[in-house]
Amino acid sequence: MKKLQTTLFLLLFIQISFGQKLNIINNQAIQFSIKKEKDTINFVLIDTNLDEIKPIFLFCQGSLPMPLFVKPATENIWMIGGGITNFDINEIKKNYHLIVISMPKTPVIVDEKHLNKSYCYIPSGEEPDEFDKEYVKADFLENYEYRAEKVLNFLRKQKWVDNSKLIVAGHSQGSKVATLIALNNKKVTHLGLFGANPFGRIDQNIRNYRKEAERKEITWEKANEYIENTYQMYRESYNKEALKDNPNLLAWKSFSRPLLNDWLQIKIPTYLAYGTNDIASDLCDLVPLFYIQNAKDNLTYKRYLNLEHNFFEVNEDGNANYENEHWKEVMNEFIKWTKK
């Protein structure tokens, strides 16, 4: 009898562990959901099976409420994936389980009719510039870190995850999220920063107004006016009453946190990649100076010449040349670095 009970228990265990039906999207990814009291955290593993045990590569996407998948009216579903379609996904999958978390209050799959021209999710097609109000309230740095931690806690318990290594990387706004995760999560072993602004977010607006005045695109009087207006907007982001009236200010407040101080506290290997024609990353050229001053040697940096924020080449007129992109090269160099 005891032997029979043991056999039944093992069969039940196997069914629970391996018999669950996976939510596979477009034969490209498996969707997972973690339900919390006020939020459901959706994320995808870019694979269709869980046969291999590999470390996690968490990629933190940039800003804006883009879905992970788009469902056109007449064509097949296709993947945005937070920008990972620009990468050599198969190269990443050789060594890692690639994970992307859906943006807060944004469906994983969205009908194309609910996207604006920038592929952002909009509840109403009549208001193409109005994001979901719940997304706006949830769009702040600490929330992204919280959501990522819940996902990493879940993944750490899975039998198909190798916990000896944990790669966290992010692009643009995602670099801020990746920074905070690495700062507070001691399980992270490698940090990747792409198109990052070491001084936060809002400073690039001020620098851009100065550059426009220097190029004589606007007058210095106009630049001065814009800069003062930026100061005022930032002051309002620290005013509780103003935040109630305009929750958009919350993102400006949280994402304008300077990253450099955080980077200098992080002890794990850190990789910084940026294009020289990227206004957001202009000040990355100064970052090695701070590491030298603080006797830190855990920074590897890669400066990509004449590339912009998304690693496209830049024409003589200053515009991006979308025929010449370098994301695969940039990301593959990072992947090689993580294996050293």
N, C-alpha and C positions, 0 to 999 in steps of 0.2 A: 504493500500500500504506500509506504513511504517513498519507494522508488518511483511509483506511478505519479505521486504528487510532485516529486522533483522534476520528472519529465514534463508534466503539464506546465509547471512554472517556467521551465526553460523555453518551451514552445511559445508561451505567452510573452516572455521577455523578447524573444526573437521577433515576434509579430509587432510588438510595440516599437522595438528599436529600428526594424528594417521594413516593416510592412506598411508604414504610413505613405499615403499617396502624396507625391511631391507636386507642388504647384509650379509647373514648368511653363514659362512664357516664351512663345515663338521659337521653341527649340533652341533657346540661347541661354536662358537663365532660370534659376529656381527662386521663387519668391518666398520670403519668410515674413511673419508678422509677430510683433510683440505688443500685446495689448496692455495699456496702462489706464489709470483712472480717467485721465483727461486727453489721452493721445493713443493712437495706434502707430507704432514705429514699424514701417515697412522697409525691407531691404532685400537686395538680390545677391545671389551668388552667381557669377558669370560662368555657369557650367550646367550640365543637365544630369549629372550623376555625382554620387558621393563615394566613389570607389577608392579614391586615393586619399591618403593622409598627408596634408601639406600645411605649412604655416599660412596665416592670414595676411593678405595685403588689403588694407582698408584704404580706398581712395575717397577723399573728401572733395566733393564737387564745388564749383564756384557758386556765385550768387544767382538769384532769380528762381521763381517757382516753375522750373521745367520738369515735366514728367520723365520717368525713365524709359517709357515706351509711348509711341504715338500710334493711334488707330485711325488711318484714313477711311474715308467713306467707301471707297471701292478697291483699294489696294490692301496688301498684307500689312500687318503690324511691323513697325520697324523701331530700332532701338536708338535712343539718345544716350542713355546710361550715364548721365552726368559728365559726358565728354569722353568716356573711355573708348568710343568707337574711333577716336583719332589714334589710339595706341595700337601696338602689335599685341593684341590680346592673347594670342596663342603663345607668344614668348613669355608673357607674364604667367600664364597658366601652367607652364612647364614646372614652375617652382612654387607657385602660390595659389591659394584660393582667393580670387579677386572679388571683393565685396564693395557694393555701393549702396548707400542709404538714401531712400527717397527724401525729397525736401519735405519739411513739415507741412501738414494740412494740404498736401498735394497728392492726388491719386497717382499710383504707379503707372497705370495705363490711362491715357486721356484721348477721347475722340478729337480729331483734328479741328472740328468746329469750335472746340473750347480752348483753342490756342490762338494767341495773337501772332503778329508777323515775326516776333522773336522767339516763338515756340514756348512762350510762358503760358501757364494755365490761368484761364480767366473764366469765372463762373458765368458771365454774360457776354455774348458776342457783341451786344450793343455798347458795351463799355470796354474796349480793347486794352485800355491802359489801367483798368481797375483790377488789382489782384484781390484774391479772396481775403476778406477781412481777418479771418482766423489765421491765415498764413502771415499776414503783416504783424499780428500780435505775437506770433511764434518765431519770427525772424530775428533772433538775437543770439549772440555768440554762445552764451552759457547754455542755452537750450540745445544748440547743436552738439555741444560737448556732452550734455546729459544723455541725449538720444544715442550718441555713438558709444558711450560707456555701457548702456543697456545692451546694445548689440554685441559689443565685445565680451561682456559677461556671459551672454547666451552662447556665443561661439566658443568660448573657452571650455565649455562643458561638453562640446560635441566630439564624438569619437573619431570623426574625420579631420580633426584639427590638430596640427602639431604645435604645441604651445611653447616650443623652445625658441621661437622667433616670432616677432610681430612687427610688421611693416605698416607704418601710417604715413600717408602722403596726401597733399592737397594742392590744388591750383587756385590762385587768386584768393577769393574769400575762403575757400577750403584750406588754404595754407594757415589761416588764422585758427580754424577749427583743429587742424592737425597739430598745431603748436600747443594749444591748450590741452589736448588729449595727451600728448607726449610729456607735457609739464606735470600732469597730475596722475598719470597712469604708469606705474613702474614696470609694467609688463611690456611696454613698447621698447623695441630694441633698435629700430632705425626710423629716422624722421626724414621725409622728403618735402621740400618746399619749392613750389613752381610759381613764377610770376608773383612773388610775395612783395608786400610793402613793409619794410622793417619798422616803420613808424605808424602803422595802423591803416587808416583809410582817408580821413578827411584832408590830411596834409597834401595829398596829390592834387586836390582841387585848387588849393592855394598856389602850388607850384605851377600848375597848368595856366592859371591866370597870368602869372609872371611871364611865362614863356610866350603866351599870346601877345602880351604887351611888347616883349623884346622883339618878336617877329613883326610887330606893327599891325597885327590883325585886329587889335583893340587898342584904345588909348590907355595911358597909365592911369588917367583919372577913372576910366571905366574899370580897369583892373583893381584899383584901390576900392572902388565901390563894391565889386564882387567879393573881394577878400573880407571886407568889413561885414558884408551880409552873411558870409560863411561863418565868421566868428559868432554872429548873433544866433544863427541857426544852431550852432553847436552849444551855445549857452542854453538855449531852449531845451535841448535834449537832456539837460541835467535838471530841468524844472518839472516836478511831478505833475503839476496841473497842465503844462504844455504837452506832456506825454499822453495824458488822458485824451486831450483834444486831437492830438496828431501822433498816433502810435508808430508812424513811419520813422519818427525821430529815434526810436529805440535802437534800430539797426545802426544808425549813425553813431550813437553813443557807444554801443558795445563793440562794434567792429573798428572803431577808431582807437582802440587800446593799442599802444605801441607794442610791437612784438619783440623788439630787440632785447629788452630786459628779460623777457621770458626765454629767448634763445640762449642768453648767457647763463641762465640757471640750468639749462638742460645739459646733461652729461653724456647722453648717448650719441653715437655718430649721426651727424646732421648734414644733409645734402641740400644745397641751394642752387637752383638753376633759374636763369632769367635772360630775357632778350634786352639788348642795349637800346632798342627803340620802344621801350615800354615805360610810359610815364609812371605807372604804379611802382615799377621796380628800379627807378633811377637811383635811389639811395642805397641799393644793394651794394654798389661799389664801395660804400663806406664800411660795410659790415665787417670785413676782415680786419680793419683797424681796431675795432672793439675787441675782437677775439685776441689779437696780439696784445693789446693793453691789459687784458685780463688773463694772459698766459694760458689760453684755452686752445687746444689743438684738435678738437672734435668736429671741425667744420671742413667740408669739401664743397667748393663752389665751382660753378661752370657758367661762364659768361658767353652767351650766344650772340655773335655779332650780327647787327642789322636785322634782328628778328623782333617782332612785336609781342604783345601780351599773350597771344595764343600760338606763338612760335611760327608765324608766317613770315616770309621775307617781306621787306618793305621797299616799294618802288622809290624812284627819285623824287616823286611828288609827295612822299610821306605816307601814302596809302598802302594798305596791306595787299600783297599779291597772293590771292587765294589759290593760285595754281602751284605755289611753292611752299608747302608746309613741312615742318620738321618735328612734329610731335613724336612720331615713331622713334626717330633718332634720339630725341631728348629723353624719352621714357626708357628706351632700351639701355642707354648709358647708366641711368639710375639703377635699373634692374641688375646690371653687371656689378655695380658698386655694392649693392646689398649682399651679393654673394661672395665678396672678398673676405 
